[in-house]
Amino acid sequence: MSCFSCINPRRKGVRRVETENAPRSTSGHSADSSVSGKGRRDSNHNENGKGKEGLNDRKCGNPKSSAARSFTFRELAAATKGFKEVNLIGEGGFGRVYKGKLEANQVVAIKQLNHDGLQGFQEFIVEVLMLSLLHHSNLVTLIGYCTDGDQRLLVYEYMSMGSLEDHLFDMDPGKDPLSWNTRIKIAVGAARGLEYLHNKASPPVIYRDLKSANILLDNDYNPKLSDFGLAKLGPVGDHTHVSTRVMGTYGYCAPEYAMSGKLTLKSDIYSFGVVLLELITGRRAIDATKKPGEQNLVTWSRQFLKDRRKFVQLVDPLLQGRFPLRCLHHAVAITAMCIQEQPTFRPLIGDIVVALEYLAAQSNTSELHNGRVRSPTVQSPTKPQSDVSWESDCRTSSTSA
């Protein structure tokens, strides 16, 4: 909370940063942008953030802790009607994703490994291990896998609304944009998932590929983090970082990690800040279609983050002013802290969750009281902006006009 006491200052065009492997493809859909259903609340999840859960600490009889099921290739071929094109719902560097139906009529997403590169096999193993041991309502559920012969497939719950990326960029004509409250709801859920990885898992897990394409949504826009092929166990004891080759997605990677290969929990915080910026602006982290100076979202945004009077210029035009202005100030403050160039200045994920939950409550209250969210044009430009507490700043958004 103390981090936010005051305000301080693609798939098209998006590519993986990999020093030893070829980049992932940048198709219109994430290879995970389709993976299902509403998640169940993890019975071991501590809502107060107290305590840790070991990766091997599993109680017998807990349905969420049961091992992922092993499928035969014949079963998954039958589930997808022979992997027909009509069932293709996504494609990326790992391979193709198909919608399928198991014998029990359970709808699933089946991801089939592309055999062209070695990295896919490594990610396959990491994904199975991570999602077999980590369970949370904001992490996608791995139902099973297939290792018949040279076949490698993953079976996930089916996420009916696709990815966050699908709802922010290049939307189909006539499709309604995400409302302000829905965007904050997604941010809160994604932060809770990241908090579980950082604070509840033991040892902590560094996600390493947090981006809008990897945040999947169910029918109620509840988010789940997906694609754990690049996840790494975080530093323990006296260690401050994990040294590894630089991998991730260009535009989301923390600058210190991209330059040195030193990976920390704060690397994920930077990526989360970029996602927050995408939610606020409706712009891609990297967009080659923009003019020079505007292609990198973080770089473009810094001119507005220095002056509270310019915060409103960051907002996605599709929102048409329908957001609480003072809560916008708070959201931008959180974002600015997350994308600090110096990792030590970035907040901990626990503080981010608390701040976003408060913001969500205040945004909902503002909408409830007013019947509509407040347009930024109501704000008087003559009233000086001072560094005030974000709590009082957001609390008054529903009453001042």
Backbone hydrogen bonds in HBPLUS format (Angstrom, degrees):
<---DONOR---> <-ACCEPTOR-->    atom                        ^
c    i                          cat <-CA-CA->   ^        H-A-AA   ^      H-
h    n   atom  resd res      DA  || num        DHA   H-A  angle D-A-AA Bond
n    s   type  num  typ     dist DA aas  dist angle  dist       angle   num
A0004-PHE N   A0001-MET O   2.99 MM   3  5.68 158.8  2.04 119.9 125.6     1
A0014-VAL N   A0011-ARG O   3.02 MM   3  5.14 164.4  2.05 125.2 124.3     2
A0250-TYR N   A0015-ARG O   2.53 MM 235  5.41 159.6  1.57 167.2 169.6     3
A0017-VAL N   A0248-GLY O   2.73 MM 231  5.25 149.2  1.82 120.7 131.2     4
A0033-SER N   A0030-SER O   3.03 MM   3  4.61 165.6  2.05  99.1 103.7     5
A0035-VAL N   A0032-ASP O   3.34 MM   3  5.56 173.2  2.35 114.3 115.7     6
A0159-MET N   A0034-SER O   3.24 MM 125  5.39 150.0  2.33 109.1 115.8     7
A0037-GLY N   A0158-TYR O   2.02 MM 121  5.43  94.5  1.68 165.7 150.6     8
A0045-HIS N   A0042-ASP O   3.06 MM   3  5.26 160.8  2.10 107.9 114.0     9
A0049-GLY N   A0046-ASN O   2.96 MM   3  5.37 162.4  1.99 114.5 119.9    10
A0053-GLU N   A0200-LYS O   2.22 MM 147  5.25 175.2  1.22 165.2 163.8    11
A0202-SER N   A0053-GLU O   2.89 MM 149  5.67 121.1  2.24 138.1 133.8    12
A0057-ASP N   A0054-GLY O   3.05 MM   3  4.88 163.7  2.08 103.6 108.5    13
A0055-LEU N   A0202-SER O   3.16 MM 147  5.92 147.9  2.26 146.9 142.1    14
A0062-ASN N   A0059-LYS O   3.38 MM   3  6.03 162.8  2.42 133.3 134.4    15
A0065-SER N   A0062-ASN O   2.92 MM   3  5.34 146.7  2.03 111.9 122.1    16
A0069-ARG N   A0143-ILE O   2.94 MM  74  6.23 161.7  1.98 144.9 138.9    17
A0145-TYR N   A0069-ARG O   2.92 MM  76  6.46 143.9  2.05 160.8 171.8    18
A0071-PHE N   A0145-TYR O   2.76 MM  74  5.85 173.3  1.77 162.7 164.8    19
A0076-LEU N   A0072-THR O   3.31 MM   4  6.70 158.8  2.35 150.7 155.0    20
A0077-ALA N   A0073-PHE O   2.89 MM   4  6.04 150.9  1.98 149.4 158.1    21
A0078-ALA N   A0074-ARG O   3.00 MM   4  6.16 153.7  2.07 143.1 149.9    22
A0079-ALA N   A0075-GLU O   2.99 MM   4  6.23 146.3  2.11 138.3 148.1    23
A0080-THR N   A0076-LEU O   3.18 MM   4  6.33 137.6  2.37 138.0 146.6    24
A0082-GLY N   A0077-ALA O   2.63 MM   5  4.63 173.0  1.63 154.2 151.6    25
A0081-LYS N   A0078-ALA O   3.25 MM   3  4.99 165.8  2.27 101.1 104.7    26
A0101-LYS N   A0079-ALA O   3.02 MM  22  4.82 153.2  2.10 120.0 124.9    27
A0084-LYS N   A0080-THR O   3.40 MM   4  6.61 160.3  2.44 152.7 152.0    28
A0087-ASN N   A0084-LYS O   2.96 MM   3  5.59 152.0  2.04 115.2 123.2    29
A0088-LEU N   A0085-GLU O   2.99 MM   3  5.06 162.8  2.02 107.4 112.8    30
A0099-LYS N   A0087-ASN O   2.80 MM  12  5.24 159.8  1.84 151.8 156.3    31
A0089-ILE N   A0097-VAL O   2.86 MM   8  5.75 167.7  1.87 152.3 156.4    32
A0097-VAL N   A0090-GLY O   2.82 MM   7  4.88 163.2  1.85 141.1 136.9    33
A0092-GLY N   A0095-GLY O   2.98 MM   3  5.37 161.0  2.01 144.2 150.3    34
A0114-ASN N   A0094-PHE O   2.58 MM  20  5.70 152.1  1.65 162.9 155.1    35
A0112-GLN N   A0096-ARG O   2.80 MM  16  5.44 164.0  1.83 167.6 170.8    36
A0098-TYR N   A0110-ILE O   2.79 MM  12  5.11 161.5  1.83 141.2 146.0    37
A0110-ILE N   A0098-TYR O   2.76 MM  12  5.11 168.3  1.78 155.0 158.9    38
A0100-GLY N   A0108-VAL O   2.93 MM   8  5.28 167.6  1.95 148.5 148.7    39
A0108-VAL N   A0100-GLY O   2.88 MM   8  5.28 165.6  1.90 142.8 146.8    40
A0102-LEU N   A0106-GLN O   2.97 MM   4  5.25 164.2  1.99 146.6 145.4    41
A0105-ASN N   A0102-LEU O   2.85 MM   3  5.26 146.3  1.96 124.6 125.3    42
A0109-ALA N   A0156-TYR O   3.04 MM  47  5.16 162.0  2.07 134.6 139.7    43
A0156-TYR N   A0109-ALA O   2.83 MM  47  5.16 171.3  1.83 158.1 160.8    44
A0111-LYS N   A0154-LEU O   2.80 MM  43  5.09 159.8  1.84 153.9 158.6    45
A0154-LEU N   A0111-LYS O   2.88 MM  43  5.09 154.4  1.94 142.8 151.4    46
A0113-LEU N   A0152-ARG O   2.89 MM  39  5.45 168.7  1.90 176.5 177.8    47
A0121-PHE N   A0118-LEU O   3.01 MM   3  5.60 129.8  2.27 115.0 126.0    48
A0122-GLN N   A0118-LEU O   3.39 MM   4  6.81 156.5  2.45 149.9 156.4    49
A0123-GLU N   A0119-GLN O   2.90 MM   4  6.14 162.8  1.93 156.5 161.0    50
A0124-PHE N   A0120-GLY O   2.89 MM   4  6.01 148.6  1.99 141.2 150.4    51
A0125-ILE N   A0121-PHE O   3.17 MM   4  6.43 159.1  2.21 147.5 150.6    52
A0126-VAL N   A0122-GLN O   3.11 MM   4  6.38 167.1  2.13 151.4 154.8    53
A0127-GLU N   A0123-GLU O   2.80 MM   4  5.89 163.4  1.83 152.3 157.3    54
A0128-VAL N   A0124-PHE O   3.05 MM   4  6.25 165.5  2.07 150.7 153.9    55
A0129-LEU N   A0125-ILE O   3.02 MM   4  6.22 167.9  2.04 152.6 156.1    56
A0130-MET N   A0126-VAL O   2.83 MM   4  5.93 172.9  1.83 158.3 160.7    57
A0131-LEU N   A0127-GLU O   2.99 MM   4  5.98 169.3  2.00 152.3 155.0    58
A0132-SER N   A0128-VAL O   3.01 MM   4  5.83 126.2  2.31 135.9 148.0    59
A0133-LEU N   A0130-MET O   3.12 MM   3  5.40 142.8  2.26 103.1 113.5    60
A0134-LEU N   A0130-MET O   2.82 MM   4  5.87 145.2  1.95 154.9 165.9    61
A0139-LEU N   A0136-HIS O   3.04 MM   3  5.27 159.5  2.09 118.8 117.1    62
A0225-LEU N   A0138-ASN O   2.82 MM  87  6.16 162.3  1.85 138.3 135.2    63
A0140-VAL N   A0225-LEU O   2.92 MM  85  5.84 168.2  1.93 159.6 155.7    64
A0157-GLU N   A0141-THR O   3.15 MM  16  5.74 149.1  2.25 156.6 160.6    65
A0143-ILE N   A0155-VAL O   2.73 MM  12  5.38 142.9  1.86 144.0 154.8    66
A0144-GLY N   A0155-VAL O   3.17 MM  11  4.97 157.9  2.22 133.9 134.5    67
A0155-VAL N   A0144-GLY O   2.85 MM  11  4.97 164.8  1.87 142.4 137.4    68
A0146-CYS N   A0153-LEU O   2.89 MM   7  4.97 144.4  2.02 141.6 141.0    69
A0153-LEU N   A0146-CYS O   3.13 MM   7  4.97 155.5  2.19 133.7 139.1    70
A0151-GLN N   A0148-ASP O   2.76 MM   3  5.28 156.5  1.82 147.2 148.4    71
A0162-GLY N   A0159-MET O   3.22 MM   3  5.83 167.5  2.24 121.7 123.7    72
A0161-MET N   A0217-LEU O   3.10 MM  56  5.17 148.2  2.20 147.5 147.4    73
A0217-LEU N   A0162-GLY O   2.86 MM  55  5.77 155.7  1.92 169.5 172.6    74
A0166-ASP N   A0163-SER O   3.05 MM   3  5.32 127.6  2.33 101.2 113.6    75
A0164-LEU N   A0215-ILE O   2.77 MM  51  5.63 145.9  1.88 163.8 175.3    76
A0167-HIS N   A0164-LEU O   2.96 MM   3  5.34 142.6  2.10 108.9 119.6    77
A0165-GLU N   A0212-SER O   3.27 MM  47  4.96 140.8  2.43 114.0 109.3    78
A0168-LEU N   A0165-GLU O   3.26 MM   3  5.27 154.9  2.33 101.8 109.1    79
A0169-PHE N   A0165-GLU O   3.18 MM   4  6.03 168.8  2.20 157.7 157.9    80
A0175-LYS N   A0172-ASP O   3.08 MM   3  5.61 156.7  2.14 138.8 139.5    81
A0183-ARG N   A0179-SER O   3.03 MM   4  6.27 154.6  2.09 148.6 155.4    82
A0184-ILE N   A0180-TRP O   3.02 MM   4  6.37 156.2  2.08 152.9 159.3    83
A0185-LYS N   A0181-ASN O   2.91 MM   4  6.09 153.0  1.98 143.1 151.2    84
A0186-ILE N   A0182-THR O   2.95 MM   4  6.19 155.6  2.01 148.3 153.7    85
A0187-ALA N   A0183-ARG O   3.00 MM   4  6.25 155.4  2.06 143.4 150.3    86
A0188-VAL N   A0184-ILE O   2.90 MM   4  6.16 158.0  1.95 152.3 157.4    87
A0189-GLY N   A0185-LYS O   3.09 MM   4  6.33 167.0  2.11 150.5 153.3    88
A0190-ALA N   A0186-ILE O   2.96 MM   4  6.13 165.6  1.98 153.6 157.6    89
A0191-ALA N   A0187-ALA O   2.96 MM   4  6.07 154.8  2.02 145.2 152.5    90
A0192-ARG N   A0188-VAL O   2.94 MM   4  6.23 150.4  2.03 148.9 157.1    91
A0193-GLY N   A0189-GLY O   3.03 MM   4  6.33 153.8  2.11 148.1 154.7    92
A0194-LEU N   A0190-ALA O   3.02 MM   4  6.31 155.5  2.08 146.2 152.8    93
A0195-GLU N   A0191-ALA O   2.79 MM   4  6.00 149.0  1.88 145.1 154.7    94
A0196-TYR N   A0192-ARG O   2.99 MM   4  6.24 151.4  2.07 144.2 150.8    95
A0197-LEU N   A0193-GLY O   3.24 MM   4  6.59 156.1  2.30 142.5 148.0    96
A0198-HIS N   A0194-LEU O   2.94 MM   4  6.18 159.7  1.98 152.3 157.7    97
A0199-ASN N   A0195-GLU O   2.74 MM   4  5.58 167.4  1.75 153.3 157.7    98
A0200-LYS N   A0196-TYR O   3.04 MM   4  4.77 140.8  2.20 116.1 127.4    99
A0201-ALA N   A0196-TYR O   3.01 MM   5  6.29 142.1  2.15 170.8 176.5   100
A0205-VAL N   A0197-LEU O   2.90 MM   8  5.05 170.5  1.91 135.1 138.3   101
A0234-GLY N   A0204-PRO O   2.63 MM  30  5.09 175.8  1.63 144.8 145.4   102
A0206-ILE N   A0232-LYS O   2.70 MM  26  5.20 169.2  1.71 171.2 171.1   103
A0232-LYS N   A0206-ILE O   2.93 MM  26  5.20 160.2  1.97 148.0 154.3   104
A0214-ASN N   A0211-LYS O   3.02 MM   3  5.46 148.0  2.13 111.2 120.5   105
A0215-ILE N   A0212-SER O   3.36 MM   3  5.31 168.0  2.38 104.0 106.1   106
A0226-SER N   A0214-ASN O   2.90 MM  12  5.19 141.3  2.05 155.8 161.5   107
A0216-LEU N   A0224-LYS O   2.85 MM   8  5.14 162.3  1.88 157.5 151.8   108
A0224-LYS N   A0216-LEU O   2.78 MM   8  5.14 137.2  1.96 141.8 151.8   109
A0218-ASP N   A0222-ASN O   3.17 MM   4  5.49 146.9  2.28 134.9 144.1   110
A0221-TYR N   A0218-ASP O   2.98 MM   3  5.13 161.6  2.02 118.9 119.0   111
A0231-ALA N   A0228-PHE O   3.18 MM   3  5.19 159.2  2.23 104.7 111.1   112
A0239-HIS N   A0236-VAL O   3.21 MM   3  5.66 155.5  2.28 134.0 132.4   113
A0242-VAL N   A0263-LEU O   2.80 MM  21  4.99 158.1  1.85 143.8 151.5   114
A0263-LEU N   A0242-VAL O   2.76 MM  21  4.99 172.6  1.76 150.8 150.0   115
A0244-THR N   A0261-GLY O   3.05 MM  17  5.43 163.9  2.08 148.6 153.4   116
A0252-TYR N   A0249-THR O   2.99 MM   3  5.72 164.0  2.02 143.5 148.0   117
A0257-TYR N   A0254-ALA O   3.15 MM   3  5.40 124.0  2.48 103.3 117.1   118
A0258-ALA N   A0254-ALA O   2.99 MM   4  6.24 163.0  2.02 159.8 165.0   119
A0259-MET N   A0255-PRO O   3.07 MM   4  6.19 143.5  2.21 142.8 151.7   120
A0260-SER N   A0256-GLU O   3.03 MM   4  5.98 150.6  2.12 138.7 145.9   121
A0261-GLY N   A0257-TYR O   2.79 MM   4  4.75 150.1  1.88 129.5 137.6   122
A0267-SER N   A0264-THR O   2.99 MM   3  5.33 152.6  2.07 105.8 114.4   123
A0268-ASP N   A0265-LEU O   3.12 MM   3  5.56 130.4  2.38 106.8 117.3   124
A0270-TYR N   A0266-LYS O   3.19 MM   4  6.47 152.1  2.27 142.6 147.2   125
A0271-SER N   A0267-SER O   3.32 MM   4  6.66 163.4  2.35 144.4 148.2   126
A0272-PHE N   A0268-ASP O   2.85 MM   4  6.13 153.6  1.92 149.9 157.9   127
A0273-GLY N   A0269-ILE O   2.94 MM   4  6.21 149.6  2.03 144.9 153.0   128
A0273-GLY N   A0270-TYR O   3.01 MM   3  5.02 115.5  2.45  94.5 110.5   129
A0274-VAL N   A0270-TYR O   3.05 MM   4  6.48 146.1  2.17 148.9 158.1   130
A0275-VAL N   A0271-SER O   3.09 MM   4  6.46 153.9  2.16 146.9 153.7   131
A0276-LEU N   A0272-PHE O   2.92 MM   4  6.27 157.0  1.97 151.3 157.8   132
A0277-LEU N   A0273-GLY O   2.95 MM   4  6.19 151.7  2.03 142.2 150.1   133
A0278-GLU N   A0274-VAL O   2.91 MM   4  6.27 146.8  2.02 144.6 153.8   134
A0279-LEU N   A0275-VAL O   2.92 MM   4  6.27 153.0  2.00 150.3 157.7   135
A0280-ILE N   A0276-LEU O   2.98 MM   4  6.27 153.5  2.05 149.9 156.7   136
A0281-THR N   A0277-LEU O   2.92 MM   4  5.98 165.5  1.94 150.4 154.6   137
A0282-GLY N   A0278-GLU O   2.74 MM   4  5.16 152.0  1.82 139.1 146.3   138
A0316-ASP N   A0280-ILE O   2.84 MM  36  6.09 144.4  1.96 155.3 146.2   139
A0297-LEU N   A0285-ALA O   2.94 MM  12  4.90 176.0  1.94 142.2 143.4   140
A0287-ASP N   A0295-GLN O   2.92 MM   8  4.84 155.7  1.98 135.1 143.1   141
A0290-LYS N   A0287-ASP O   3.18 MM   3  5.84 164.7  2.20 116.7 121.2   142
A0294-GLU N   A0291-LYS O   2.98 MM   3  5.72 155.9  2.04 147.5 151.4   143
A0300-TRP N   A0296-ASN O   2.95 MM   4  6.13 165.2  1.97 158.2 162.8   144
A0301-SER N   A0297-LEU O   2.92 MM   4  6.03 152.8  2.00 150.4 157.8   145
A0304-PHE N   A0301-SER O   2.87 MM   3  5.52 145.2  1.99 120.0 129.7   146
A0305-LEU N   A0301-SER O   3.13 MM   4  6.37 143.2  2.27 147.8 158.2   147
A0307-ASP N   A0304-PHE O   3.38 MM   3  5.84 163.7  2.41 111.9 116.2   148
A0310-LYS N   A0307-ASP O   2.88 MM   3  5.48 157.4  1.93 117.7 125.1   149
A0311-PHE N   A0308-ARG O   3.19 MM   3  5.19 163.3  2.22 104.0 109.2   150
A0313-GLN N   A0310-LYS O   2.94 MM   3  5.43 145.3  2.07 112.6 122.7   151
A0314-LEU N   A0311-PHE O   2.92 MM   3  5.57 163.1  1.95 120.1 125.8   152
A0315-VAL N   A0312-VAL O   3.26 MM   3  5.55 151.4  2.35 106.7 113.8   153
A0319-LEU N   A0316-ASP O   3.02 MM   3  5.77 163.8  2.04 123.1 127.8   154
A0320-GLN N   A0317-PRO O   2.98 MM   3  5.44 154.0  2.05 113.1 121.0   155
A0322-ARG N   A0319-LEU O   2.95 MM   3  5.49 165.0  1.97 120.5 125.5   156
A0323-PHE N   A0321-GLY O   3.04 MM   2  5.83 126.5  2.34 108.2  92.9   157
A0328-LEU N   A0324-PRO O   2.92 MM   4  6.21 142.0  2.07 149.5 161.2   158
A0328-LEU N   A0325-LEU O   3.11 MM   3  5.01 122.9  2.45  91.3 106.2   159
A0329-HIS N   A0325-LEU O   3.15 MM   4  6.58 149.0  2.25 144.7 151.9   160
A0330-HIS N   A0326-ARG O   3.26 MM   4  6.64 150.8  2.35 138.9 145.7   161
A0331-ALA N   A0327-CYS O   2.92 MM   4  6.21 160.2  1.96 149.5 154.6   162
A0332-VAL N   A0328-LEU O   2.86 MM   4  6.11 160.8  1.89 159.0 163.7   163
A0333-ALA N   A0329-HIS O   2.99 MM   4  6.17 149.1  2.08 141.2 150.0   164
A0334-ILE N   A0330-HIS O   3.03 MM   4  6.39 156.6  2.09 153.1 158.0   165
A0335-THR N   A0331-ALA O   3.04 MM   4  6.28 164.1  2.07 147.2 151.8   166
A0336-ALA N   A0332-VAL O   2.82 MM   4  6.01 163.4  1.85 153.5 157.6   167
A0337-MET N   A0333-ALA O   3.13 MM   4  6.34 152.7  2.21 144.9 151.3   168
A0338-CYS N   A0334-ILE O   3.08 MM   4  6.37 153.1  2.16 148.8 156.3   169
A0339-ILE N   A0335-THR O   3.13 MM   4  6.43 147.4  2.24 153.5 161.5   170
A0340-GLN N   A0337-MET O   3.43 MM   3  5.48 159.8  2.47 108.1 107.3   171
A0345-PHE N   A0342-GLN O   3.03 MM   3  5.69 154.2  2.10 120.5 127.6   172
A0346-ARG N   A0343-PRO O   3.09 MM   3  5.34 156.7  2.14 107.8 115.0   173
A0351-ASP N   A0348-LEU O   3.14 MM   3  5.48 122.9  2.48 105.6 118.2   174
A0352-ILE N   A0348-LEU O   3.18 MM   4  6.53 153.4  2.25 147.8 155.8   175
A0353-VAL N   A0349-ILE O   2.93 MM   4  6.18 158.7  1.97 153.8 158.1   176
A0354-VAL N   A0350-GLY O   3.18 MM   4  6.42 165.9  2.20 147.4 150.5   177
A0355-ALA N   A0351-ASP O   3.00 MM   4  6.19 164.4  2.03 149.1 153.5   178
A0356-LEU N   A0352-ILE O   2.86 MM   4  6.03 163.6  1.89 154.6 159.1   179
A0357-GLU N   A0353-VAL O   2.87 MM   4  5.99 158.2  1.92 152.4 158.5   180
A0358-TYR N   A0354-VAL O   3.09 MM   4  6.27 156.1  2.15 145.7 151.8   181
A0359-LEU N   A0355-ALA O   2.94 MM   4  6.18 156.5  2.00 144.1 151.2   182
A0360-ALA N   A0356-LEU O   2.79 MM   4  6.04 157.2  1.85 150.2 155.9   183
A0361-ALA N   A0357-GLU O   3.07 MM   4  6.29 159.2  2.12 145.5 150.5   184
A0362-GLN N   A0358-TYR O   2.97 MM   4  6.25 159.1  2.02 152.2 157.8   185
A0363-SER N   A0359-LEU O   2.83 MM   4  6.02 155.7  1.89 152.4 159.3   186
A0364-ASN N   A0360-ALA O   3.01 MM   4  6.16 162.1  2.04 148.9 153.2   187
A0365-THR N   A0361-ALA O   3.00 MM   4  6.17 152.7  2.08 141.6 149.5   188
A0366-SER N   A0362-GLN O   2.93 MM   4  6.08 155.2  1.99 144.8 151.2   189
A0367-GLU N   A0363-SER O   3.12 MM   4  6.37 159.6  2.16 147.2 151.7   190
A0368-LEU N   A0364-ASN O   2.94 MM   4  6.12 154.8  2.00 145.4 152.9   191
A0369-HIS N   A0365-THR O   2.90 MM   4  6.06 160.7  1.94 153.5 157.5   192
A0370-ASN N   A0366-SER O   3.09 MM   4  6.13 162.2  2.13 147.5 152.4   193
A0371-GLY N   A0367-GLU O   2.89 MM   4  5.46 139.6  2.05 138.8 147.6   194
A0378-VAL N   A0375-SER O   3.23 MM   3  5.92 168.4  2.25 117.8 121.4   195
A0379-GLN N   A0376-PRO O   3.27 MM   3  5.75 149.0  2.37 109.3 116.3   196
A0383-LYS N   A0380-SER O   3.37 MM   3  5.81 158.8  2.42 109.1 114.6   197
A0393-ASP N   A0389-SER O   3.01 MM   4  6.10 153.9  2.08 147.1 155.5   198
A0394-CYS N   A0390-TRP O   2.96 MM   4  5.96 156.3  2.01 143.7 147.3   199
A0395-ARG N   A0391-GLU O   2.97 MM   4  6.04 155.3  2.04 145.9 153.7   200
A0396-THR N   A0392-SER O   3.33 MM   4  6.28 149.3  2.44 142.4 145.7   201
A0397-SER N   A0394-CYS O   3.15 MM   3  5.39 164.1  2.18 110.6 115.4   202
A0399-THR N   A0396-THR O   3.14 MM   3  5.46 159.1  2.19 111.4 117.9   203
A0400-SER N   A0396-THR O   3.10 MM   4  6.01 164.3  2.13 168.6 168.1   204
